[in-house]
Amino acid sequence: MNLQLSASESAFQQEVRQFFECDYPQHILEKVRRGDRLSREDHCVSQAALQSKQWLGIAWPKTHGGPGWTEIQRYIFESELERIGAPNIIPMAVIYVGPIIVEFGGAEQKQRWLPDILSSKSMWAQGYSEPESGSDLASLGMRADRDGDEYILNGNKVWTTLGHWADWIFCLVRSSKGERKQEGISFVCVDMHSEGIEVHPIITMNGAWELNRISFENVRVPVANRIGEEGQGWHYANVLLSTERLSYAHIGRKKADLAKLRKLASDVSGDRAEKLIDDPLFAAQLAALEIELAALEVSVLRALVGELAPAAMSSLKIQCTECAQRITELFMLLSARHGLAFPDMNLPNWQQSLLSTPSYGSLSADAYLFERAQTIYGGTSEIQRTIIWKSLSR
C-alpha cells in the first residue's frame, strides 16, 4: 500500500490542522493539558465545534448529516484531533449506535434520534455487559418480555461508561430463547428517564466516576424502539463491535504521548546519565515503543483499506491497548516519586511537596491507573486471542 498522502488528502490534513489550531475552543484544550476532568458541558462544546464544520458524525454518510469521509480522511481527522490534544468524540452515540441506526434503523427512528445526536442534545450509553455476562456476552440474561406494543425490561447492565450523563441507552436484551445462546437477542433503545431505571456509580481506582451499573425494574419500552428485527440483535452487535475494536487504536494520541515523553526525558535528570534521555536503558525502551508504534500505524492503515482479515482486528486491539499501557509505564518511570497517585499526608510538609510536584507526575499516575482497563473493555485480550485461534483453526 502507498503510505504517502495524496495531494487532496494533504490539503484536507492542512484544513483540519488549521481548524484545531485557530477555530477550536482553546479553553477545552487548556483543560485537557491541565488534566482536568471534562464535564458533559465541556464535551458538548467540543462536539458542537466539530459539528460547525459537519465533522462530528465521522463515520456517517452525507445523506444523514455526516461528512461522507473516506476511511483515510477519518484517520487524518482523528490523528490531528489527538495531535493537538482535543478530547476524543464520546463514541457511544456518534461512533457506535449512530451508524447502526443509519444502516438498520427505520425512517422514524432516524428522524427521531440522529439530529439530536449530531446536535449533542442527547447523549447515549452502551448497555452490553452484565454482572454475570461480560466477556461471554452472548450469555446475557436481561429479559425483555413482550406485552403488546411494549417490552418489559428486567435486569442489570454494568461497566456502563458515562451512563450518568446519558439520555438514552442501547441495550442487548433476551427477548426469546433460542437453541444457541446468540439467538433470541434483540437490540433496543431505552429512554434513561424511564420509570424503573436506577444508576449506581462505580468509582474506578484513579478516583474517577465514569462507570456505572444500571438496574432495570419493570421498565416499559415501546417495541418501536427496537432496532431491526426481533432476535437479530447479535448480528447488529457484531457489526458495532467490529468498528469498536479499531476505535481503540488512538495512533495520534500515542504519537503525541511519545513526543512529550522524549521532551520531558531531555529535561529530567537521570540516575545513570545527566539527563534521562541519555540513559541507555530508558533510551532503548523509548526507541522500542517508537518502532512498535510505527509498525502499528501501518497495520491500522492496512485495516482501514481492507487489507487485513477480520481476526487481525482482534490482534490489533491487543497490540494497540498493550502499547498504550507500556507508554504509561514509561511515563511512570520518568515521573519517579512525582508519580505517586496519592500524596503521603503523614509527612509534615506534604502540602508544600504536592504544590511543587510537576504536573506530569499526577497526570502520569492517573493515566497509568486508567489504562489498566484497556486490555479488558471492548473484549479482553484473552477473548481476542480466542477469536484469533478460532480463525486460524478453521
N, C-alpha and C positions, 0 to 999 in steps of 0.2 A: 504494500500500500504506500501511497505518497504521503509523507509526513509534513510536506510543505503546504501552507495555506495558499489557496488561490487568491487572485487579485481581489475578487469580490469578498472573500472571507476575511482577508486582511483589512479591507475597508470597513467591514462590519465590526471587526475587533476594535478598530480605532473609534468607531461610533460608540460602542459600548463603553470603552475605556474613558472617553471624554464625558459621557453621561455620569459615570460614577465619580469622576474627579471634579466635575463642575456643577452638576444638577441634582445629585443625590443628597438627601438631608445629612448635613455634616454632623449634627448633634447625635444622630444614631451611630455614626462611625466612631465618634468620641466615646460614647457609652461602651461600645464593644471593646475599644482599646483599653479602657479602664477596667474591663472585666465586670461591668455592671450587669445584673440580670435584667434582661429586657422585659417590659410589661406587654400585655396584649395590645395596648395602645401604640407602643413603640413599633411592634410588628405591623400593625395596621398602617401606620405612617410609612414604613418602609415599603410595604406591598403596594400602597397607593402610589408611591413614587414610580414604582416599576410599571404599574398599570397605566400611568400617564403616557407611557410610551407603547402601551399594549404589549408589555413584556412579561406580565405576570403568569398567564396561562402557557407556560413554556412548552408544554407537550400537546397543546390544543391546536386544532386546525383553525384557520381564519374564519370559517363559517360559523364557529361557535365562540368567537371573541379572542382566539389565541393569535400568536404571531405567524403560525404556519411555518416555523423554522425547520430546517434540516437537523439531523442529529448533530452534525458538526457545529452548526450555528448555536445550538443549545449548549454544547460543550464549551464553546468560546465564551458565551454569556456567563455560564456558571463559573468558569475559570477566572474571568475578570471580576465577578462579584466577590469571589473568595480572595483574590489577589488584593483588592482594596480593603478587605476586612468587613464587608457588609454582612448582615445576618442572612443565612440561607432562608429561602422561602419555606414557611411552615408547610410540610408536604402533605398532610392528611387530606386537605380539601383540593388543593391545586394539582398535586402530582399523583396522588393515589386515587381518590374517588372521582375526581373531575373527569379524567379520561374514561373511566368505567361508565359514568353517566352519558358521556358523549357517544360511546360505542354501543352500549347496551340499553340505555335508558329510553323511556318513551318521550314523546313530544312534550307532554305536560310536565314531566319530571325535569326535562332540560330547561323549560321556560321558568319553572319554579326555583330551581337550585343554582343553575350555572351563573346567572347575573349576580346573585348575592355572593358567590364565591369570588368572582373577579373584582367585586367592589369591596371585598373584605368585610361586608356586612355580616356574614355568617362565617363561623369557624367550625371545623369538624374534628372529630376524634375517630380513631380506628378501634373497633370492638372485635378483636380476633381471639387473643389468648384468654384462657380461663384458669382459675386456680388449679384445676386438675388436667388442663389441656393447653400446654404451651408449645413445646417442640412437636408433639404429636397433635397437631391442630385438628386433624380430621376426627379426633375422638371427642370433640366439643359436645357439651351436654345442655347448653342453654336452650330451653324449649320455646317454640313458637307455635302455640295451639290455635288452630283456625276457629273463629267464631263469627260466622257470616262474612262481613266485609272487613273484618279486623283479625289481627293476630294478637294473642295474649302472651307476652314475654315474661319468663321467669328464669332467673339465673344470675350469674356474675361474669363480668369481664374484668381483666386485671392487666397491669402494666400499661394502662391507658394514658399515653402521652398527652398532656395538656387537656385532659378531659374536663378539668375545672374551668377552662375557657370556652369549651365547645358549646355551640348551639345545636349541633346535630352530631350523631354518631352512626357510622355504618357498621353493621354487625353481621357476622355469620351466625346463623341460628339453626337449630334442629327442627325442621318443620314436618318431618316424617321419618320413619325408619326404613332403611334400605338394606339389601343384602351386604353391601360394602359400606364401611363407615363414611366413605366420601359421598355416598348417596343420601338424599333427604336433607341436604343443607341448602338453605336459602340466604340470599343477600338482601337485607332490609335496612332502610334508613330510618332512624328514630329521632324525634324531636327531644332534645335533652331536657326540655322544660315539662315533659310529660309527667303526670302523676304516677308515683311509684318508683321513680329513679332517684337514687341517692349516690353522691360522690364521696368516696372515702380516700383522703390523701395518703400517699406513700412518699415519705421523705427519704431521699437517697443519701448515700454515705458522704457526699460532698455538701450536704445540707440543703440541697435544692428541692423544691416542690414542683416536679414536672410530671410525676407518675401518679396514677390513681387506681383504685378498684371501684368499679361502677356496678351497683346492685340494681336489679330489675325485679320488682314485685308486682305481678299482675298489671304490667304496663301494656296498654292498648295501643296498637299501631295499625293504621289503615293498610289493607292489602295493597292499596295503590302506591305505598312507599317501598314495595319490593322492586328491586332491580331485576329485570329479565324474568325468566321462567322460574316457577317454584321448583325447588330441588336441584337447581343448576348453579347454586352459589359456589360450589367448589371450583367450577370452571372459571367463574369470574374472579375468584380469589387468586387463582394461579396466574391469571393474566396480570393482576395487580402485583403479585409477589415478584414476577419476572422483572418488572421495572424497579421495584423497591430495592432489590439486591444490588443493582448497579448504582442506585442513588447514594450508596454509602462510599463511593469512590473518593469524592472530595479532593481531587488531584490539585486544584488550585489552592485550597487551604493548606495541604501538605507542603506544597512548594513555598508558600508564604511562611509557614512554620519553620522549615529548614533554613530559609534565608535569615529569619530572625535568630534562629539558633546559632548560625555561623557568625552573625554580627555580635551577638551577646558574648560568644566564646572568645571573640577577639578583644573584648574589654575586660573579661573576668580573669582574675589571677588563677593560675593552675598550681597543683602540688608538685608536678614533675617538670614544669616549664613556667616561664614568666607569665605567659598567657595560656589559657586553657586550650585555645585553638592549636597551640604548638605542642600539646601533649600528644605523643604518638598514638596512645590507645584511644583517646577521645576523637582525634582526627580520623582514625581508621573507622570508628563506629559511625561518625557523621558521614564519611565518604560512602560507606556501605549503604546507608539509608538513601543517600542521593542517587546512587546507582540503582537501588531497588525501586525507587520512585520513578526513575526514567523508564525502566522496564515496565512498570505498572501502567504508566501513561500510554505506552504503545499498545498494551493488551486492552486497555479500556477503549482506545480508539478503534481497535480491531473489532471489539464487541459492538460498538456503535454503528459500524458499517456492515455488520452481519457476517464477519469473517470467523466468528467463534461458535462452537457447538453450544447448545443450551447448558450442558453440565459445566462448561467453562465459566458461566456466570457464578456458579457456586464457588469455583476456585478463586475467581476474582473477589468475591465477597470475603473469603478467608484472608486473602493476601492484603486487600485494602484495609481491613479492620485491624489485622495484626501489625501492619506498617504504622497505622495511626497510634497504636499502643506503644510501639518501640520509639516513636518520636517523643511521646510524653515521658517515657523512661529516660531519654537523653536530656530532656528539659529538667527532670528531677536531679539528674547527676550534675548538671550545670548549677542548679539552684542551691544544692547542698543544704546547709542548715536553714537557708531562707525559704526552703520548700516545705517547711513544717506546715501541715494542714491546719493545726490549731496551736496557738502560742502557749508556752508554759507560764500560766498565770501565777505559779508559785515563786517565780523569780521576782526580786524586789523591783527591777527596772523593766518589767515585761511590757509596760505600755510604751515607754520610750523605744524599746527594742523593736516593737511592732511598727512604730511610726518610721523607723529608719530602715525597715526591711524593703528591699527593692520590690517593685510591684510584680516583676516576673516570677518572684518566689511563690506568692499566694496563687497567682494565675496558673503556675505550673502544677501546684498541688491539686487545684480544682480540676484541671484538665486530666491529670493522671487518674484521679478517682472516677471522673465521669467516663473516661474512655474504657474503663474495665468492662463496661456493658456492651461495647461494640461487638465483641465476639459472641454475644448472647442474643441480643434482639435482632429481629428480622430473620430468624433461623440461626441457631447456634452453629459454631464451627463444626461440631460433631455431626449435626444434621446435614450440613453442606457436604461433608466428607462421605456420608452415607449416600447422598444423591449422586456424587461423583462415582462411587463404587458401583452403584446400581447401573449407571450409564455404561461403565466400562465392562460390566459382566454380562451385558445382553448379547 
